[in-house]
């Protein structure tokens, strides 16, 4: 389970119906923070209609909720969907998806199927085309 900003737990299945671009990150990860401006630009490049079909989900593996929430504020991620997976590198989701380095990106289609376990970074122009294809454009 993933903990949301409101403290409620959710899973990828709860977000079925939208294409998910998932970003696994942590506050202490320099390369993760370097990708945030690209991610914001990628998001800004979609129309409002397209964004109704896409969810940018930032999942942190930080150790505490306090550190995580502070990092969201510092990195300007408050307008996006955020989640925390408790347990750091030992968390269930990290083990389930074989995440051994971050940043790590995943693409999940509207039906909840993982299309790409190791998707392109937001700095790679190709990711936009892949997302558009998944939303049917």
N, C-alpha and C positions, 0 to 999 in steps of 0.2 A: 504493500500500500504506500501511497504517496500522501504526504501531509500538505494541504493547501495553506495559503496565507491566512485563511479564516480558521485554521486549526482542524478542519474537517478532512477526513481521509478520502482519497479517490484512486481509481485505477485508469489505465488506458481505455478499458472497456466502457467506462463512464463517459468517454468523449467520442464514442462511435458516432459517425455521421459527418465528421470533419476530418480533413487531412491534417495529420499532426507532424510538425517539424519539431523534433525533440532535441534539446541541447542539454547534455549532461555537463555540469561544471561545478566549480567550488570557488569560494572567495579567495583562496590562496593561490589559485592557478592563473599565472600570468598569461599564458596563451589563450585561456578561456576569455579573460577580460579583453584581450586584444581583438577577439572576434565580435564582441558586442556591437561596435559601431557598424560592422558589416551586416550583422543580423538586423539591426534597426533599419538600415538602408534597404535590405531585402524586404522587410515588412512594409516599409513606406512605398515600395515599388508596385504593390498590389492595389487594385481598386477596392472601394468599400464593399462592392458586390462580391469580389473574389475573396476578401477577408472573412466574409460570412461562412465560407467553406473551409477555412484554414485556421488552425490554432498553433501559435508559436508557444511551445511549452518549455520552460526553463526548469530543469530538475537539478537541484544542488545536492551534493554529497557532503556538505559541511557537517561538522560534528554537533553543532547546537543550533537551535532555532534563532537564538539571539544573533549569532554570527551571520547566519543566513539572511535574516531580515535586514541587518545593517548593510550587508553586501548588495542586496537588491536596491536599497535606497542609494548607496554610493555609486552604483553602476547604472542607475536610471532604468531599472527593469520593472518598475511598479505598474506600468500600463499593460504588461503582458501577464500571461498565466504562469504562475510559479509554483513549484513544489519542492519539498525536501524529503529525501529518503534517509531516515535515521539509520545510524550504524556505519556511516563513513564507507570505507572500502569493503566492509563486511556486510553491508546491507543486502537484503534479499534481491532487490532489483539489479544491483551491480553484479552479483553472482549470476543471476538468471540470464543476463544479457552479455556476460563475459566481458564486462568493461574493465580494462586494465590500464587505461590511460584516458585523460581528458585534455581538451574538449573532445567529446564524442557526440555525434549526431545520428539520429534515426528518423526515417520517414515511415509513417504508418498511414495506410489508406483509410477511406471513409468506412470501410467494413471492419476496421480494427486489425487488419493484417499488416505485419511488418514487411514493408516493401524493400527497405534497405537498412540493414543492421549497422552499417558504417557509412552513412550518407555523406555527401559532399559538405564541406564547410560553407558558411554563408559568404565567405570571400570568393568562392568558386562560382562564376557566372552560371554554370550548368545547373545549379540547384534550383534556380528560378524556373527553368524549363521543366524540370522533373516535377515540381510542385504543380505547375500549370497543367501538366498532363494528368496528374492525379485528380485534379478538380474538374477535369473534363474540358479544358480549354486549349 
